[in-house]
């Protein structure tokens, strides 16, 4: 049957893990959760997170490189990931005192935490030194504060964050002259500071810039060792790619993009690349096998110098680990398409608040009853015209009705809580953790 609307966009079905299909196919689980929480909710599956950690650790092991994986906690604040970090040997990347305390309470040891961010508070530095966390030092004045705190508290473990050459306008990191000065200050502070290496973060998702800068910082480590510093690791940051949809569907969308596919002809400044390759552990493997100047690969250079590779992925560890569900509250027609209004706000799907859109198709649940396909965009429950979870006219098998759920797939990575708010005094979406007992799915609220 033809869509009622003539200008609905092509479908963009999400790539999902089997557990998500299994939960949606369960005869009662989503209905029970919706009844219990009485509003929008996020569903989380920690076992998939653990598998993602182990895949990255396997890529390091297969390349013969020592190292560690730190979960970038800012990507999702739920507590259920932390025991998985402890179980799989991952650390956690934190940038505030509450994040640090939460990670410790989740079973992650202080020595397995890295503290990042710009101009850290003295109280955060004190707490990090007390728990033997690794501190990514971002500026010379911060290094001085670390040294002073270490004199009172204990030896501080640090890395020096490097201003990335591909992004010289970045407000983060030390430029070459500052790095040289920082090394001399670390030498003078011997006994108070253990300088363990260098770190960087690059925007974008390309392999070659990461491989090139990682190899260059191995050389910096070797030179720092000649000064008597430990300098045994390079942290390559995050930015590990994720694919949300397959190439065929993404290409059809990107090549045919039309303003008419969106409510009110909405235009956007950019979209996340919802299909890309390589992703996750495959991207790490590609970095490791990249050739470097002078011959050999990145992996061989790290191994030959005994340098460890650290990383801080957030989104890639959360790939296919969760989805978000919004109850339908009403529907109206606008020309040849429909606008569904849900219980919840677009602040719970963060792309919408960056002049962009989360493009993988929301799934109508339950998918039962008479099929009469229609293009549907989705509005939030606020009084604001621009509170739209989905501007795109998404092809759906039938008209949504009150009591249905619209399930947004693969939202764990940055979508769930980056911009959540209690606007209108609406409660934040509940967080539900799904696991298995004797092979049977069960759920609980995240603690």
Secondary structure, DSSP 8 states (H G I E B T S, - for coil): ---SSSS----------HHHHHHHHSSSHHHHHHHHH-S-EEEE-HHHHHHHHHHHHHHHHHTT--EEEEEEGGG---THHHHHHHHHT-EEEE-SHHHHHHHHHTT--GGGEEE-SSS--HHHHHHHHHTT-EEEE-SHHHHHHHHHHHHHH--EEEEEEB--GGGTT-SSSB-HHHHHHHHHHHHHTTTTEEEEEEE---SS--HHHHHHHHHHHHHHHHHHHHTT----EEE---------S-HHHHHHHHHH--GGGBGGG---S----SS-SS-HHHHHHHHHT-B-TTSSBHHHHHHHHT-EEEE--STTTTTTSEEEEEEEEEEEEETTEEEEEEES-GGGSGGGGTT----S--EEES--S----EEEEEE-SSS-TT-EEEEEEEEESS---TT-EEEE-S-TTTTTTSS---GGG----EEEEEEEETTEEEEEE--
